[in-house]
Amino acid sequence: MNKDLRDSKQTEDTQRPLLIAFKPLEQLKNRVANARDESDLALFHALLLYGEALTKCTVAGLVASVVDDVDRNRYRCPELERSISLVQENLCLFNRSWAYLYRNLSGKYRVTSLGGAEEPFSKFKTAKSEHVPNGIYVHFDTAGRVDLMESSPEALDFFIANGGFAQRMPLSSSFRTHLHQW
């Protein structure tokens, strides 16, 4: 490779990080590609698995970056906590309006705000013509049901899908120490 080409390549590499194939995620990416040819349901499950693995690998890698020492500071994890907080604060998904919608006998909904403005869900409080299943919703252009999370109208606990989908979806609480079948 001539010197000019090497220099331009080096400049290009410093501007944009080189993506390295990470085998665990590459395998899941291949699984997604195969599932795409199988069915929409298979693709959906493969994408869930891929997203879950991406998140878990991220956390595992961040934990590994904290050095072990005699005082066991690794388990205090201030840098890990800071990293997780930065992701939450900067991920625009969590800046949207979220709510738990519960349909009362009157046909109107009890709206429990989970984050963001309550206004996008205010129509559910008054209009009896709105019919959606009880559950957690995030507002984009319309209210989108978050099928992989559950709670109650009081929003005291939250259950998040925990893989192994069959007829019933196993959900685990990130806030308490139990599993729930939904």
N, C-alpha and C positions, 0 to 999 in steps of 0.2 A: 504494500500500500504506500503510495507516495506521501510526502510530508504534508502537502496542502490538504489532501483528502483526510489524512489523520487529524490535522488541526481542526478542520471543519467538523469532523465527527466528534472530536473531543468537546468543541464548543456546543454542539447540538446536545450531547449527553449531559453537559452541565446545566442546560436549560430545562431539560425534561428528564425526570428519573427513568431509568431503564427498568421495565417491568420484568421481573424474574419469574419464571414458571414455578409455582409452588404446588408440588405434587398433590397434596390432599385436596386443594381447591380445583386443580386441573382435572382430577378424577371426577369431581362433582360437576364440573362444567361439561365434561364428556357425557355424564349421566343425563344432564339437562338436554343436551343435543339429541341423545337417543330417545329420551322421553317425548321430545317434540314430535318425533315421527310416530309415536305410539298413540297418544290421545291427549286431549286437553287436561284431563284429570291426572294422568301420569306426569305431564309437564308441570302442573301445579304442585304436586307432591315433591317432585325433583327440585323445583325452585325453592320450596320451603326448606328442604333439607340443605340446599346450597346456602341460603341465607342464614340458617341456623349455624352451619359449620363456619361460615365467614365470621359471624359474630363470636363464636366460641374460640376460633383460632386467634382472632384479634385480642380477646381478653387473655387467653393463654400466653400469647406472645408478650403482651404488656406486663403480665405478672412475672414472666421470665426475665424481663429487663430490670427488675428490682433485685439488686445484689443481696445475697445472703451475708449475714454478719453475725457476730457473737451475740449482739443484743436483739436479734430476730426482727430487725427493722423491716425486713421483707413483708412481714405480716401486718405492719402498720400501713404500708402502701400509700403514702401521701401522693406520690406521682401517679399511681394507678387511679386513685380517686380523682385527682385533677384531670387526668385524661378522659375519664368517663364523664365527668361534669362538662368538659369542653365539647364532647360529642353531643350530649343532651342539649346544651345551650345553643349549639350551632346547627343542629339538624332541624331544618325548616318544618318537618312533619310535626314536631312537638310545639310549633308556634301556631298551629291551626287550632280551630275550635273542636273540642272533643266533648261528648256528653253520653250519659246513660239515659236511654229513652224507655219509659215504662208506661204502657197504656192502661189507664184507669177504666173502671166500669163505665164511666160517663163517655168514654171514647176519646177523651183528651189525654194528653201525655204528661206524665211527671218528667221534667227535664232536670237531671242532676249534672251540673257542669263538672267536667273532669279536667278542663284546661281551656284557655283561650276565652273568647267572648261567647256569651250564651245566646246572643242575638240570632245567629244563623239557625238556631233550633227553636226560636220563639213561636214559629207557626204551629208547632206540635202542641203547644199549650192551649191553643184556642180552636184550631180547626179539627172538627170531628171527621173530616173527609180524608185526612192523612192516615194511612194504614201501613205500618212497618212493624216487624217483629221487635219485641223487647230486646234490648241489648246495647252494646257500646257502639257509638258512631263517631266518625271523624268527618268534618265538613270540608269538601273540596268545592265543586260547583253545586253539588247536592250532598245530602247526608249519605255517607257510605258506611255500611255495616262492617264492623271489625269482627269477622266470624271467628278469628282465632284467639279472641279474648272474651271473658265473661266476668260479670260482677253481679251486683244487686242494685236496686234503686237507691239504697243507702250508700253505695260505693264504699263499703267497709273493707272489702277484700277484692283482689283481682286475680283471676286465673288466666294463665297464658298457656297456649297449646304446647304440649310436651312431646310431640312426635308420636309414632306408633299408631297412626290413624287406622281405625277399623270402623265398626258400626257406631261406636261411641268414641268421642275424642277425649283422651286423657289430658287434663289441665292441671298445671301445678301452680300453687300460689307462691309468688315471689315475696310475699309479705308475712305469711304464716307458714307453718311447717306441715302442710298436708296436701294430699292430692285429691282431685275431684273428678268424677266422670260426668261429662255433659252430654 
